[in-house]
Amino acid sequence: RELFLQSMNELPKRVVVHKRTPFREDEIKGITDALKSTGIEDVDLIEINIEESFRFLSQKINYGNIETDGFPLSRGTCIQVAPYQALLWTHGIVPSVRNNSYKYYAGGRSIPAPLKIVKHYGKGDLYTIANEILGFTKMNWNSFNLYTKLPATLDSSAILAKVGKLLSKY
């Protein structure tokens, strides 16, 4: 709390926590109680995983007929599947930088799987949460890639865990 105040001169208005496993009731209570005691009331607790069971292709209308496009869905496509759950494609087609009428897909021939987003706690709407996650997929500045499949909040922690595991024998 003090470090944040020293660097930013005020506490955050909202805190969002991303993780790969479901939030348990005791975790929710512990996180929200701790943040409320510092004056932070707006908290979102979000579970994010790759949903391997869904693979979608885009479609187009050709002379009144719906045809499969042959490309994956556009990056940023989000489908709400339940009141607190959505599927978000962080990997998919984007407009080409050379010509806007062409499509670019960094994944080659594979069909990307979406992220499954589950909101376990909070007032944030799924649209805002999905936009934030999409933004965090563009934050790996240690790469020449246009984006990563997972948000930096999870991608970075996974890399740190791998490094920690490698260093554990020392």
RAZI-V689618 format. One line per field, one symbol per residue. ss: DSSP state (a for helix, b for strand, c for the rest). A space follows every 10 residues. Layout:
BEGIN
ss=???
END
This chain:
BEGIN
ss=caaaaaaacc cccbbbbbbc ccccaaaaaa aaaaaaaccc cbbbbbbbbb bcccccbbbb bbccbbbbbb bbcbcccbbb bbccbbbbcc ccbbbccccc ccbbcccccc cccbbbbbbb bccccaaaaa aaaaaacccc cccccccccc caaaaaaaaa aaaaaaaccc
END
